[in-house]
Amino acid sequence: MARPHRYLVQFNPKQTPHFFTDILVVGAGIAGLRAALEIPKEIDALVVTKDSIQQSNSTYAQGGIAGVLSPEDRFENHIEDTLTAGGGLCQRDIVELVVREAPHQINDLIKFGTKFDEEEGHLALTREGGHSHRRIVHALGDATGFEVMRAIIAKAKEAPNLTIWDDTFTIDLLTHQGCCVGALVDRPNQGKLLIWAKQTILASGGVGMVYRETTNPPVATGDGMAAAYRAGARLRDIRKRFGSLSWRTETWPKPSSTARSASTLLATTRSSISFGSGWANAGIAIKPSPNASRVSRRIPFPS
Ligand SMILES: Cc1cc2nc3c(=O)[nH]c(=O)nc-3n(C[C@H](O)[C@H](O)[C@H](O)COP(=O)(O)OP(=O)(O)OC[C@H]3O[C@@H](n4cnc5c(N)ncnc54)[C@H](O)[C@@H]3O)c2cc1C
């Protein structure tokens, strides 16, 4: 396939303001902010996000997060459940990594201040379709992403080494000799800006808004993948997941619990981006909730 133009827009570096940072993180969903929180405090990082910080798929995630947390459960069960539900699309080593890591990651989210729902003083675990055991932690019933992002955004705002720019659209990645060295962004009242970074973390989420009915928020338009592709990255394993319960009405009928259970999916997505020879893989166990049926609207978020 023919490569697109290297840059989406024209710009003159001599007439464009420059900004320098140690690490640039593109995207302020759970992937971007979680990565940013791992950056040592003596290293400066700039997180850019194209809308308000609350607007991400992460905020809309509903049903919960799967992890082996019950003494009756085993990693092997979760791995096999995931591989079965994945229908041959999953990469076993990534599934194993994600499953074994899940309890630590859930624990970290609790340390960051996430209040998962509890039952009798313990984490309330539910069982959803595809899972052989109860292993889903959730918050505020089925507004898990909202609660997780509330906590993680607060934590990121407290971090002295993190600067967060809302409303900053990443247009393209800058490259030099095959390496990413930052990004060309656009900001209201400032226009185009060149951000130079020693490391760039691309966490700009997936592609939504392709079909009329969607559960994705309007920010999910795959810009990062397109920018990476223009910069020379190879993209692979791009797949579209269809939510099984999408209705366009605002007053959608709540499905019965049987229908909910039957339609809940367990899948492992795998996506990879590569500059040069190595592949970086990311796997996420996804357990969408039936309430994902609503067409996404902007969620009012407490400041
Ligand atoms: C309705 C719904 C329910 C879901 N339920 C669950 C669930 O129960 N459990 C589960 O595990 N998963 C669930 N998911 C999936 C989950 O939300 C996503 O897998 C996860 O949030 C992806 O996180 P992310 O950080 O990679 O991307 P996102 O959260 O989408 O974050 C991407 C970030 O990049 C920014 N961005 C995008 N383009 C640009 C650009 N050009 N310039 C600057 N910034 C940009 C966005 O503004 C955003 O801040 C659900 C998703 C939806 C939509």
The ligand as an ORCA input file, in Angstrom:
! r2SCAN-3c Opt
* xyz 0 1
  C     -18.736      1.863     26.673
  C     -17.430      1.139     26.955
  C     -17.389      0.197     27.984
  C     -16.178     -0.473     28.244
  N     -16.147     -1.358     29.286
  C     -14.988     -1.951     29.624
  C     -14.893     -2.803     30.773
  O     -15.857     -3.026     31.482
  N     -13.698     -3.366     31.065
  C     -12.587     -3.132     30.300
  O     -11.516     -3.672     30.614
  N     -12.643     -2.332     29.214
  C     -13.805     -1.734     28.863
  N     -13.858     -0.910     27.774
  C     -12.638     -0.729     26.982
  C     -11.708      0.240     27.685
  O     -12.415      1.417     27.976
  C     -10.510      0.568     26.782
  O      -9.894     -0.626     26.364
  C      -9.481      1.399     27.523
  O     -10.098      2.457     28.217
  C      -8.463      1.952     26.555
  O      -7.620      2.843     27.274
  P      -6.588      3.739     26.509
  O      -5.901      4.582     27.525
  O      -5.751      2.892     25.617
  O      -7.466      4.651     25.513
  P      -8.475      5.824     25.866
  O      -9.042      5.678     27.219
  O      -9.416      5.954     24.730
  O      -7.536      7.101     25.891
  C      -7.019      7.654     24.699
  C      -6.538      9.059     25.016
  O      -5.856      9.575     23.854
  C      -6.346     10.872     23.588
  N      -6.166     11.153     22.158
  C      -6.698     10.491     21.110
  N      -6.295     11.071     19.952
  C      -5.477     12.097     20.308
  C      -4.784     13.092     19.573
  N      -4.822     13.153     18.241
  N      -4.067     14.015     20.264
  C      -4.028     13.999     21.635
  N      -4.696     13.091     22.367
  C      -5.402     12.150     21.713
  C      -7.815     10.844     24.034
  O      -8.308     12.138     24.199
  C      -7.662     10.060     25.324
  O      -7.226     10.901     26.360
  C     -15.026     -0.215     27.473
  C     -15.087      0.746     26.457
  C     -16.269      1.418     26.211
  C     -16.305      2.469     25.128
*
